[in-house]
Amino acid sequence: MANSGNTFNLQKSGNELGAKTTYELFLEKEAVPVVRGFHIEDINSMELHTWARLGGRGVYRNLDGSEGVNDCYIAEIAAASRWTHRNTCSSS
């Protein structure tokens, strides 16, 4: 079948084409390491990194096998500090 001058816009999901998801782009913008794995052996031994947005230290933790539904972060908040966390959920 010949293309009659029409442009076909065949799209596959971003992961099939190697494109980054919106979540992956967000993680890059955060500039905080992401630790992946099936479980956390010892949460107290996880290496935390400076996290400018939160004004503290932390790391993202993405659990393999959960298809992205159990991702979380671990943050350390120093005593008497001002944590700049902003709630990203709304209840409207």
C-alpha positions as CSV (number, residue, x, y, z in Angstrom):
1,M,0.0,0.0,0.0
2,A,1.6,3.3,-1.1
3,N,1.7,6.4,1.1
4,S,-0.5,8.9,-0.7
5,G,1.3,11.9,0.8
6,N,-0.2,11.4,4.3
7,T,2.1,11.4,7.2
8,F,1.6,8.4,9.5
9,N,2.2,9.0,13.1
10,L,2.7,5.5,14.5
11,Q,3.5,5.7,18.2
12,K,4.5,3.1,20.6
13,S,4.9,3.4,24.3
14,G,7.9,5.5,25.3
15,N,9.7,2.5,26.9
16,E,9.5,0.4,23.7
17,L,11.3,3.2,21.8
18,G,13.8,3.8,24.5
19,A,12.3,7.2,25.5
20,K,12.3,8.2,29.1
21,T,9.0,8.3,31.0
22,T,7.8,11.4,32.7
23,Y,8.8,9.8,36.1
24,E,12.3,9.1,34.9
25,L,12.6,12.7,33.7
26,F,11.4,13.9,37.1
27,L,14.0,11.7,38.9
28,E,16.8,13.2,36.7
29,K,15.6,16.7,37.6
30,E,15.7,15.9,41.3
31,A,19.4,15.0,41.0
32,V,19.1,12.4,43.8
33,P,20.4,8.9,43.3
34,V,17.8,6.1,42.8
35,V,18.5,2.8,44.5
36,R,16.8,-0.2,42.9
37,G,16.4,-3.7,44.1
38,F,13.8,-6.2,45.5
39,H,14.1,-5.3,49.2
40,I,15.9,-3.1,51.7
41,E,18.3,-5.1,53.8
42,D,19.0,-2.3,56.3
43,I,17.4,1.1,55.8
44,N,19.9,2.6,58.3
45,S,22.9,1.7,56.1
46,M,21.6,3.3,52.9
47,E,23.8,6.1,51.7
48,L,21.9,9.4,51.6
49,H,22.8,12.4,49.4
50,T,22.2,16.1,49.4
51,W,18.7,16.9,48.3
52,A,18.3,20.5,47.4
53,R,14.5,20.5,47.0
54,L,13.9,19.0,50.4
55,G,16.7,20.9,52.2
56,G,18.1,17.7,53.6
57,R,19.6,14.4,52.6
58,G,17.9,11.4,51.0
59,V,17.6,8.8,48.2
60,Y,14.8,7.5,46.0
61,R,14.1,3.8,46.5
62,N,12.4,1.9,43.6
63,L,11.4,-1.6,44.3
64,D,12.0,-4.0,41.4
65,G,9.1,-6.2,40.4
66,S,6.5,-3.7,41.6
67,E,6.0,-2.1,38.2
68,G,6.5,1.4,39.7
69,V,3.7,1.3,42.2
70,N,5.8,0.9,45.3
71,D,8.5,3.6,44.6
72,C,9.4,5.8,47.6
73,Y,12.0,7.9,49.0
74,I,14.0,7.9,52.2
75,A,14.8,11.3,53.7
76,E,16.9,12.4,56.7
77,I,15.8,15.5,58.4
78,A,18.3,17.1,60.8
79,A,17.1,18.1,64.2
80,A,15.9,21.7,64.4
81,S,16.2,22.1,60.6
82,R,13.7,23.6,58.2
83,W,12.5,20.9,55.8
84,T,11.2,22.4,52.6
85,H,8.9,19.5,51.7
86,R,5.9,20.4,49.7
87,N,2.9,18.2,49.5
88,T,2.4,17.2,45.8
89,C,-1.0,15.7,46.4
90,S,-4.2,17.7,46.5
91,S,-7.6,16.8,48.0
92,S,-9.9,18.8,45.8
